[in-house]
Amino acid sequence: LERILKAANQDVFASKRVLEVNPEHPMVKTLARLNNEGAPGLEPFARLLLDHAAIAEGRLDDPKGFATRLQALMSRAAEGMGGGGAVTDAPASEAAPEVDVEILGEDS
C-alpha cells in the first residue's frame, strides 16, 4: 500500500515494521545457538536476515549496503572453506531500520 501511495504522490504515514521470526527455521536456530554460545560477528548475519525480509516484501532501501554485506559474508564463508585470500569486513552503512521482532509460535 505504501508503494502505491508513494507512486501516486500521496502522503504516506510511516508504519512501524514488524519482522516475524520463525523460531523453528534452521537459520534462526543456528543464529540463536551461536548467540547463546557467545559467538562473535553475528551482526552481519542478522542484518542480512533483515535485508532478506525487505527483499521478500519488495522493498530494499539500501541495495548497495546489502550487496556489500552479502559480499563480505560470502568472502568469510569462502575463507572458511579454504578459499584463502584476505577478507575485509564490509563498512558499516547507515543504521539498520528499527523493527519490532515477533516470534511466531511463542506465547506472550
TITIBA-203346 format. One record per atom (N, C-alpha, C): atom name; x, z, y; residue in three letters. Coordinates in steps of 0.02 Angstrom, whole numbers, plus 50000, padded with zeros to 5 digits. Atoms other than C-alpha are relative to their C-alpha. Layout:
REM residues N
["CA" [X Z Y] "Ala"],
...
This chain:
REM residues 108
["N" [50041 50000 49941] "Leu"],
["CA" [50000 50000 50000] "Leu"],
["C" [50044 50000 50063] "Leu"],
["N" [49956 49998 49942] "Glu"],
["CA" [50143 50042 50118] "Glu"],
["C" [50028 49931 50016] "Glu"],
["N" [49972 50067 49990] "Arg"],
["CA" [50219 49870 50093] "Arg"],
["C" [49949 49953 50031] "Arg"],
["N" [50053 50043 49973] "Ile"],
["CA" [50053 49785 50128] "Ile"],
["C" [49988 50015 50073] "Ile"],
["N" [50010 49981 49930] "Leu"],
["CA" [50027 49884 50288] "Leu"],
["C" [50058 49979 50044] "Leu"],
["N" [49942 50021 49961] "Lys"],
["CA" [50204 49851 50347] "Lys"],
["C" [49999 49925 50011] "Lys"],
["N" [50002 50073 49995] "Ala"],
["CA" [50184 49665 50311] "Ala"],
["C" [49948 49978 50051] "Ala"],
["N" [50054 50016 49953] "Ala"],
["CA" [50025 49666 50417] "Ala"],
["C" [50013 50032 50068] "Ala"],
["N" [49981 49966 49938] "Asn"],
["CA" [50117 49759 50557] "Asn"],
["C" [49952 50057 50018] "Asn"],
["N" [50044 49943 49990] "Gln"],
["CA" [50001 49908 50535] "Gln"],
["C" [50043 50064 49999] "Gln"],
["N" [49966 49936 50002] "Asp"],
["CA" [50051 50088 50563] "Asp"],
["C" [50002 50025 49929] "Asp"],
["N" [49991 49974 50068] "Val"],
["CA" [50119 50165 50405] "Val"],
["C" [50016 50074 50007] "Val"],
["N" [49987 49929 50001] "Phe"],
["CA" [50109 50351 50378] "Phe"],
["C" [50047 50015 49943] "Phe"],
["N" [49950 49985 50051] "Ala"],
["CA" [50262 50411 50286] "Ala"],
["C" [49972 50051 49951] "Ala"],
["N" [50024 49954 50051] "Ser"],
["CA" [50208 50489 50124] "Ser"],
["C" [50060 50027 49962] "Ser"],
["N" [49946 49968 50037] "Lys"],
["CA" [50317 50609 50028] "Lys"],
["C" [50003 49970 49931] "Lys"],
["N" [49990 50030 50065] "Arg"],
["CA" [50388 50528 49873] "Arg"],
["C" [50003 50054 49946] "Arg"],
["N" [49997 49955 50057] "Val"],
["CA" [50368 50611 49703] "Val"],
["C" [50034 49962 49943] "Val"],
["N" [49965 50029 50058] "Leu"],
["CA" [50491 50573 49563] "Leu"],
["C" [49976 50038 49939] "Leu"],
["N" [50024 49968 50062] "Glu"],
["CA" [50407 50608 49397] "Glu"],
["C" [50054 49991 49947] "Glu"],
["N" [49946 50000 50049] "Val"],
["CA" [50536 50653 49266] "Val"],
["C" [49971 50018 49932] "Val"],
["N" [50021 49986 50069] "Asn"],
["CA" [50500 50642 49080] "Asn"],
["C" [50056 50040 49967] "Asn"],
["N" [49947 49958 50028] "Pro"],
["CA" [50597 50789 49005] "Pro"],
["C" [50020 49979 49929] "Pro"],
["N" [49984 50022 50067] "Glu"],
["CA" [50593 50704 48835] "Glu"],
["C" [50042 49935 49999] "Glu"],
["N" [49960 50062 49997] "His"],
["CA" [50685 50547 48894] "His"],
["C" [50072 50017 49983] "His"],
["N" [49931 49986 50021] "Pro"],
["CA" [50858 50537 48813] "Pro"],
["C" [50049 50009 50059] "Pro"],
["N" [49954 49994 49943] "Met"],
["CA" [50946 50512 48981] "Met"],
["C" [49989 50066 50036] "Met"],
["N" [50014 49937 49966] "Val"],
["CA" [50859 50662 49059] "Val"],
["C" [50027 50057 49957] "Val"],
["N" [49974 49948 50045] "Lys"],
["CA" [50902 50768 48906] "Lys"],
["C" [50076 50005 50005] "Lys"],
["N" [49927 50001 49996] "Thr"],
["CA" [51084 50714 48916] "Thr"],
["C" [50024 50029 50066] "Thr"],
["N" [49980 49973 49935] "Leu"],
["CA" [51097 50749 49102] "Leu"],
["C" [49988 50075 50005] "Leu"],
["N" [50015 49928 49999] "Ala"],
["CA" [51013 50919 49081] "Ala"],
["C" [50052 50039 49959] "Ala"],
["N" [49950 49966 50042] "Arg"],
["CA" [51132 50965 48940] "Arg"],
["C" [50067 50003 50035] "Arg"],
["N" [49936 50002 49964] "Leu"],
["CA" [51285 50910 49039] "Leu"],
["C" [50000 50048 50060] "Leu"],
["N" [50006 49954 49943] "Asn"],
["CA" [51223 51007 49191] "Asn"],
["C" [50005 50072 49976] "Asn"],
["N" [49998 49931 50027] "Asn"],
["CA" [51196 51164 49086] "Asn"],
["C" [50070 50018 49976] "Asn"],
["N" [49932 49988 50022] "Glu"],
["CA" [51373 51145 49019] "Glu"],
["C" [50049 50001 50059] "Glu"],
["N" [49957 49998 49941] "Gly"],
["CA" [51439 51137 49197] "Gly"],
["C" [50043 49938 50009] "Gly"],
["N" [49961 50062 49994] "Ala"],
["CA" [51500 50957 49184] "Ala"],
["C" [50002 49978 50073] "Ala"],
["N" [49994 50025 49931] "Pro"],
["CA" [51567 50891 49349] "Pro"],
["C" [49979 49927 50005] "Pro"],
["N" [50011 50071 49988] "Gly"],
["CA" [51522 50725 49426] "Gly"],
["C" [49933 49972 49980] "Gly"],
["N" [50066 50025 50021] "Leu"],
["CA" [51337 50714 49384] "Leu"],
["C" [49959 49971 50057] "Leu"],
["N" [50039 50025 49943] "Glu"],
["CA" [51277 50673 49560] "Glu"],
["C" [49992 49924 49999] "Glu"],
["N" [50010 50073 50001] "Pro"],
["CA" [51312 50485 49543] "Pro"],
["C" [49947 49979 49949] "Pro"],
["N" [50051 50017 50050] "Phe"],
["CA" [51204 50481 49386] "Phe"],
["C" [49930 50016 50027] "Phe"],
["N" [50065 49981 49972] "Ala"],
["CA" [51063 50574 49473] "Ala"],
["C" [49979 49952 50055] "Ala"],
["N" [50016 50048 49947] "Arg"],
["CA" [51073 50456 49623] "Arg"],
["C" [49978 49933 49971] "Arg"],
["N" [50020 50063 50032] "Leu"],
["CA" [51065 50304 49508] "Leu"],
["C" [49932 50006 49968] "Leu"],
["N" [50067 49990 50028] "Leu"],
["CA" [50914 50379 49421] "Leu"],
["C" [49947 49993 50055] "Leu"],
["N" [50045 50007 49943] "Leu"],
["CA" [50831 50392 49592] "Leu"],
["C" [49995 49927 50022] "Leu"],
["N" [50000 50072 49984] "Asp"],
["CA" [50883 50213 49632] "Asp"],
["C" [49958 49961 49950] "Asp"],
["N" [50038 50034 50053] "His"],
["CA" [50810 50157 49466] "His"],
["C" [49925 50007 50012] "His"],
["N" [50071 49988 49986] "Ala"],
["CA" [50644 50236 49511] "Ala"],
["C" [49977 49959 50060] "Ala"],
["N" [50018 50040 49941] "Ala"],
["CA" [50646 50149 49680] "Ala"],
["C" [49993 49926 49982] "Ala"],
["N" [50005 50070 50022] "Ile"],
["CA" [50679 49981 49597] "Ile"],
["C" [49936 49990 49961] "Ile"],
["N" [50061 50006 50040] "Ala"],
["CA" [50539 50011 49473] "Ala"],
["C" [49937 50000 50044] "Ala"],
["N" [50056 49997 49952] "Glu"],
["CA" [50424 50049 49621] "Glu"],
["C" [49998 49938 50044] "Glu"],
["N" [49999 50060 49960] "Gly"],
["CA" [50476 49887 49703] "Gly"],
["C" [50030 50009 50069] "Gly"],
["N" [49968 49988 49935] "Arg"],
["CA" [50574 49962 49846] "Arg"],
["C" [50067 50034 49990] "Arg"],
["N" [49933 49971 50001] "Leu"],
["CA" [50758 49995 49863] "Leu"],
["C" [50027 49995 50071] "Leu"],
["N" [49982 49999 49929] "Asp"],
["CA" [50808 50049 50038] "Asp"],
["C" [50073 49983 50013] "Asp"],
["N" [49928 50009 49990] "Asp"],
["CA" [50997 50036 50012] "Asp"],
["C" [50029 49961 49942] "Asp"],
["N" [49975 50039 50057] "Pro"],
["CA" [51039 49892 49893] "Pro"],
["C" [50076 49999 49996] "Pro"],
["N" [49927 50000 50001] "Lys"],
["CA" [51222 49890 49946] "Lys"],
["C" [50027 50066 49971] "Lys"],
["N" [49980 49935 50027] "Gly"],
["CA" [51240 50076 49911] "Gly"],
["C" [49987 50004 49925] "Gly"],
["N" [50016 50002 50072] "Phe"],
["CA" [51154 50052 49743] "Phe"],
["C" [50052 49961 49962] "Phe"],
["N" [49951 50042 50035] "Ala"],
["CA" [51272 49911 49695] "Ala"],
["C" [50068 50035 49997] "Ala"],
["N" [49937 49965 49999] "Thr"],
["CA" [51423 50015 49746] "Thr"],
["C" [50000 50057 49950] "Thr"],
["N" [50004 49943 50047] "Arg"],
["CA" [51365 50168 49647] "Arg"],
["C" [49999 49975 49928] "Arg"],
["N" [50004 50028 50067] "Leu"],
["CA" [51324 50061 49495] "Leu"],
["C" [50069 49975 49978] "Leu"],
["N" [49934 50026 50017] "Gln"],
["CA" [51494 49975 49500] "Gln"],
["C" [50048 50058 49985] "Gln"],
["N" [49955 49943 50011] "Ala"],
["CA" [51584 50143 49514] "Ala"],
["C" [49987 50032 49932] "Ala"],
["N" [50015 49970 50065] "Leu"],
["CA" [51492 50214 49363] "Leu"],
["C" [50018 49954 49943] "Leu"],
["N" [49980 50047 50052] "Met"],
["CA" [51521 50056 49263] "Met"],
["C" [50076 50002 49991] "Met"],
["N" [49927 49995 50005] "Ser"],
["CA" [51707 50069 49303] "Ser"],
["C" [50020 50063 49963] "Ser"],
["N" [49985 49937 50036] "Arg"],
["CA" [51708 50251 49246] "Arg"],
["C" [49985 49994 49926] "Arg"],
["N" [50018 50009 50071] "Ala"],
["CA" [51620 50202 49085] "Ala"],
["C" [50052 49956 49966] "Ala"],
["N" [49950 50044 50030] "Ala"],
["CA" [51744 50061 49054] "Ala"],
["C" [50065 50037 49990] "Ala"],
["N" [49940 49959 50006] "Glu"],
["CA" [51887 50181 49086] "Glu"],
["C" [49995 50044 49938] "Glu"],
["N" [50010 49957 50058] "Gly"],
["CA" [51814 50298 48955] "Gly"],
["C" [50002 49961 49934] "Gly"],
["N" [49998 50042 50060] "Met"],
["CA" [51805 50153 48832] "Met"],
["C" [50070 49970 49990] "Met"],
["N" [49932 50025 50008] "Gly"],
["CA" [51991 50120 48854] "Gly"],
["C" [50014 49938 50041] "Gly"],
["N" [49991 50059 49959] "Gly"],
["CA" [51972 49987 48987] "Gly"],
["C" [50059 50005 50047] "Gly"],
["N" [49942 49992 49955] "Gly"],
["CA" [52114 50060 49091] "Gly"],
["C" [49983 49982 50071] "Gly"],
["N" [50010 50019 49930] "Gly"],
["CA" [52138 50023 49273] "Gly"],
["C" [49979 50060 50042] "Gly"],
["N" [50018 49946 49953] "Ala"],
["CA" [52112 50130 49425] "Ala"],
["C" [49925 49998 50014] "Ala"],
["N" [50071 49994 49985] "Val"],
["CA" [51938 50192 49455] "Val"],
["C" [49994 50041 50063] "Val"],
["N" [50011 49962 49939] "Thr"],
["CA" [51886 50245 49628] "Thr"],
["C" [49927 50017 50006] "Thr"],
["N" [50069 49980 49989] "Asp"],
["CA" [51731 50340 49672] "Asp"],
["C" [49969 49959 50055] "Asp"],
["N" [50036 50037 49948] "Ala"],
["CA" [51600 50250 49772] "Ala"],
["C" [49997 50042 50063] "Ala"],
["N" [50007 49961 49939] "Pro"],
["CA" [51598 50300 49954] "Pro"],
["C" [49929 50026 50007] "Pro"],
["N" [50067 49971 49991] "Ala"],
["CA" [51455 50414 49996] "Ala"],
["C" [49962 49960 50052] "Ala"],
["N" [50041 50036 49951] "Ser"],
["CA" [51318 50315 50078] "Ser"],
["C" [49955 50051 50033] "Ser"],
["N" [50045 49954 49966] "Glu"],
["CA" [51178 50389 50177] "Glu"],
["C" [49970 50049 49951] "Glu"],
["N" [50028 49948 50042] "Ala"],
["CA" [51097 50546 50111] "Ala"],
["C" [49942 49972 49959] "Ala"],
["N" [50055 50021 50043] "Ala"],
["CA" [50978 50522 49966] "Ala"],
["C" [49934 50021 50032] "Ala"],
["N" [50064 49982 49971] "Pro"],
["CA" [50796 50520 50017] "Pro"],
["C" [49972 50063 49968] "Pro"],
["N" [50030 49939 50026] "Glu"],
["CA" [50701 50681 49998] "Glu"],
["C" [49940 49982 49956] "Glu"],
["N" [50056 50011 50046] "Val"],
["CA" [50584 50678 49848] "Val"],
["C" [49982 50065 49966] "Val"],
["N" [50020 49945 50042] "Asp"],
["CA" [50484 50802 49751] "Asp"],
["C" [50011 49978 49928] "Asp"],
["N" [49991 50017 50071] "Val"],
["CA" [50525 50808 49566] "Val"],
["C" [49946 50035 49961] "Val"],
["N" [50054 49973 50041] "Glu"],
["CA" [50381 50832 49447] "Glu"],
["C" [50019 49988 49927] "Glu"],
["N" [49981 50005 50070] "Ile"],
["CA" [50425 50869 49266] "Ile"],
["C" [49936 49990 49959] "Ile"],
["N" [50060 50013 50041] "Leu"],
["CA" [50296 50789 49151] "Leu"],
["C" [50001 50045 49939] "Leu"],
["N" [50006 49959 50060] "Gly"],
["CA" [50234 50900 49012] "Gly"],
["C" [50016 50073 50010] "Gly"],
["N" [49985 49930 49985] "Glu"],
["CA" [50286 51061 49097] "Glu"],
["C" [49937 50033 50027] "Glu"],
["N" [50057 49962 49974] "Asp"],
["CA" [50153 51192 49127] "Asp"],
["C" [50022 50036 50063] "Asp"],
["N" [49983 49966 49937] "Ser"],
["CA" [50150 51260 49304] "Ser"],
["C" [49978 50071 49999] "Ser"],
